[in-house]
Amino acid sequence: MKTLRELLGDISQEELARRIGVSVVTVSRWERGVTPATFTIPQMKAFIRELKSVGIDIENFPDDLSPFRFP
C-alpha cells in the first residue's frame, strides 16, 4: 500500500484514507501487514478512481498485494 501511496504523489496515510473513505488506522494496518486490504464497493470505486488518475489499471494488479510491485 505504501508503494501505491508513493505512486499517487507520495500522499500521506491520512490523505489516502480520506480519499477512499477508510480510517488512517486501517491504512496503517494494511501497510504493516496486520490486516489484509479489504474494501466496500464504494471504497473500491474510490480506490480505482485514484489509481486511474495516475494511469494505473486495476486489471494489471496481482492477486496478492503484498509485496506490491509495478513494472
C-alpha positions as CSV (number, residue, x, y, z in Angstrom):
1,M,0.0,0.0,0.0
2,K,2.9,2.3,0.7
3,T,4.1,1.9,-2.9
4,L,0.6,2.9,-4.1
5,R,0.7,6.0,-2.0
6,E,4.0,6.9,-3.5
7,L,2.6,6.4,-7.0
8,L,-0.3,8.7,-6.1
9,G,2.2,11.5,-5.5
10,D,3.7,10.4,-2.2
11,I,0.5,11.2,-0.3
12,S,0.2,10.6,3.4
13,Q,-1.7,7.7,5.0
14,E,-4.2,10.3,6.2
15,E,-4.8,11.6,2.7
16,L,-5.2,8.1,1.2
17,A,-7.6,7.2,4.0
18,R,-9.7,10.4,3.3
19,R,-9.7,9.8,-0.5
20,I,-11.0,6.3,-0.3
21,G,-13.2,6.5,2.8
22,V,-11.3,4.4,5.4
23,S,-9.6,5.3,8.6
24,V,-5.9,6.2,8.9
25,V,-5.6,3.3,11.3
26,T,-6.9,1.0,8.6
27,V,-4.3,2.2,6.1
28,S,-1.6,1.8,8.7
29,R,-2.7,-1.8,9.4
30,W,-2.7,-2.6,5.7
31,E,0.9,-1.2,5.3
32,R,2.2,-3.0,8.3
33,G,0.6,-6.3,7.2
34,V,-1.6,-6.5,10.3
35,T,-4.7,-6.9,8.2
36,P,-5.3,-7.5,4.5
37,A,-6.6,-4.7,2.4
38,T,-10.4,-5.1,2.2
39,F,-12.8,-2.6,0.7
40,T,-16.5,-2.0,0.5
41,I,-17.8,-1.3,-3.1
42,P,-17.8,2.5,-2.7
43,Q,-14.3,2.3,-1.2
44,M,-13.1,0.1,-4.1
45,K,-14.6,2.5,-6.6
46,A,-12.8,5.4,-4.9
47,F,-9.5,3.5,-4.9
48,I,-9.8,2.6,-8.6
49,R,-10.5,6.3,-9.4
50,E,-7.3,7.3,-7.5
51,L,-5.3,4.7,-9.4
52,K,-6.8,5.7,-12.8
53,S,-5.8,9.3,-12.0
54,V,-2.1,8.3,-12.3
55,G,-2.6,5.8,-15.1
56,I,-2.8,2.5,-13.2
57,D,-5.3,0.0,-14.4
58,I,-6.8,-2.4,-11.8
59,E,-6.6,-5.2,-14.4
60,N,-2.8,-5.1,-14.0
61,F,-2.9,-5.8,-10.3
62,P,-1.5,-9.0,-8.9
63,D,-3.9,-11.3,-7.0
64,D,-1.9,-10.6,-3.8
65,L,-0.9,-7.1,-3.0
66,S,2.0,-8.0,-0.7
67,P,4.6,-7.4,-1.7
68,F,3.2,-5.0,-4.3
69,R,5.4,-4.1,-7.3
70,F,4.8,-2.3,-10.5
71,P,6.9,-2.9,-13.7
